[in-house]
Amino acid sequence: MLTRHWRGIGNKKIIMVDKIQMIGTAFLPIDKSNKKILVSKRSMNKKYFPGYWEVIGGNLEFGEDFTDCVIREVKEEINCNIKNLTHLHSRTMYLNDLMYITVAYYGEILEEPVFNRNEISEIKWITENEIDDFEFCPGDVELLKIGFKSIK
């Protein structure tokens, strides 16, 4: 169970969480004309969820803001620059007694993606109807459904 501590500040209570596993970003590259989003399959050498499909993204590094993190992760994972970066959704998810905070964005990529084979084993542009054809990491289906609403 996630350990939570309650502390009072004046007449307000706040939750202090002992274990935050990840604060990160997600990016959904969109193809508006074809109503598709680019997803990636995690490399089999990944510690967590090897071989699962996911949205592009990763952990926030010390000193970064969320947009810097998205730009860096997209460059590292699919070697692309971004235009029209737009906030999509922010969420907190609890999994295996840990807390994950994700800030998601969508936008367009300026180059043909070339994926980093240490991180990714495959990429694919998918439609909303294809979501159930893939085994996604926890929480990514929710982000994709929200993303597809943004390109309708």
DOLUM-627845 format. One line per 8 residues: number of its first residue (from 1); their letters; for each residue z, x, y of C-alpha. Coordinates in steps of 0.05 Angstrom, whole numbers. Example, Ala and Ser with C-alpha at 12.3 -4.5 7.8 and 13.67 -1.06 7.14 Angstrom:
% residues 2
1) as) 156,246,-90 ~ 143,273,-21
***
This chain:
% residues 152
1) mltrhwrg) 0,0,0 ~ -15,24,70 ~ 47,46,106 ~ 57,11,172 ~ 112,21,223 ~ 128,-29,278 ~ 150,-2,345 ~ 168,-41,406
9) ignkkiim) 142,-24,474 ~ 175,-70,524 ~ 167,-139,494 ~ 104,-119,454 ~ 101,-94,382 ~ 48,-44,359 ~ 30,-20,289 ~ 34,54,274
17) vdkiqmig) -8,73,213 ~ 10,135,173 ~ -58,147,141 ~ -124,140,178 ~ -177,167,131 ~ -236,164,177 ~ -257,148,247 ~ -332,148,248
25) taflpidk) -397,118,268 ~ -454,82,234 ~ -525,78,258 ~ -577,28,237 ~ -647,52,253 ~ -689,-10,265 ~ -762,-26,260 ~ -767,-90,303
33) snkkilvs) -840,-104,289 ~ -829,-105,213 ~ -756,-130,217 ~ -731,-71,175 ~ -671,-24,176 ~ -670,46,147 ~ -617,60,94 ~ -601,122,54
41) krsmnkky) -577,137,-16 ~ -518,185,-19 ~ -529,250,-56 ~ -498,255,-125 ~ -458,315,-101 ~ -418,272,-52 ~ -344,266,-67 ~ -340,192,-50
49) fpgywevi) -391,139,-74 ~ -444,187,-101 ~ -510,151,-112 ~ -491,91,-70 ~ -534,66,-13 ~ -507,67,58 ~ -524,63,131 ~ -533,129,168
57) ggnlefge) -468,157,199 ~ -407,199,190 ~ -340,223,216 ~ -323,232,289 ~ -308,305,303 ~ -252,327,350 ~ -276,324,422 ~ -335,278,409
65) dftdcvir) -344,208,436 ~ -376,156,392 ~ -447,162,420 ~ -445,238,412 ~ -424,228,340 ~ -482,180,326 ~ -533,228,358 ~ -506,287,318
73) evkeeinc) -502,250,251 ~ -573,222,258 ~ -599,292,273 ~ -560,322,214 ~ -578,268,164 ~ -650,248,180 ~ -671,298,234 ~ -689,246,286
81) niknlthl) -676,232,359 ~ -656,162,381 ~ -677,114,436 ~ -647,48,457 ~ -578,64,427 ~ -539,-2,429 ~ -468,-18,407 ~ -471,-67,348
89) hsrtmyln) -401,-76,320 ~ -333,-44,314 ~ -288,-54,254 ~ -225,-32,218 ~ -227,-33,143 ~ -172,-18,93 ~ -191,12,26 ~ -146,46,-25
97) dlmyitva) -86,47,22 ~ -126,82,76 ~ -152,57,143 ~ -225,67,164 ~ -248,55,235 ~ -323,49,246 ~ -362,39,310 ~ -433,17,293
105) yygeilee) -497,23,334 ~ -570,6,326 ~ -632,34,358 ~ -700,64,345 ~ -715,133,318 ~ -769,174,352 ~ -795,215,294 ~ -812,203,221
113) pvfnrnei) -746,214,184 ~ -737,277,142 ~ -672,272,104 ~ -621,327,90 ~ -622,334,14 ~ -549,359,13 ~ -527,292,42 ~ -581,243,20
121) seikwite) -624,235,-42 ~ -670,180,-16 ~ -685,136,45 ~ -717,68,49 ~ -735,16,101 ~ -709,-51,76 ~ -714,-124,98 ~ -655,-171,101
129) neiddfef) -677,-203,35 ~ -672,-136,-1 ~ -598,-122,14 ~ -574,-149,-53 ~ -623,-103,-90 ~ -580,-42,-74 ~ -510,-20,-89 ~ -480,-5,-20
137) cpgdvell) -416,31,0 ~ -358,-16,19 ~ -369,-50,85 ~ -442,-31,94 ~ -470,-98,73 ~ -430,-130,130 ~ -460,-81,180 ~ -530,-93,154
145) kigfksik) -524,-168,160 ~ -499,-160,232 ~ -556,-111,245 ~ -609,-158,219 ~ -584,-213,266 ~ -597,-166,324 ~ -671,-158,307 ~ -689,-231,296
***
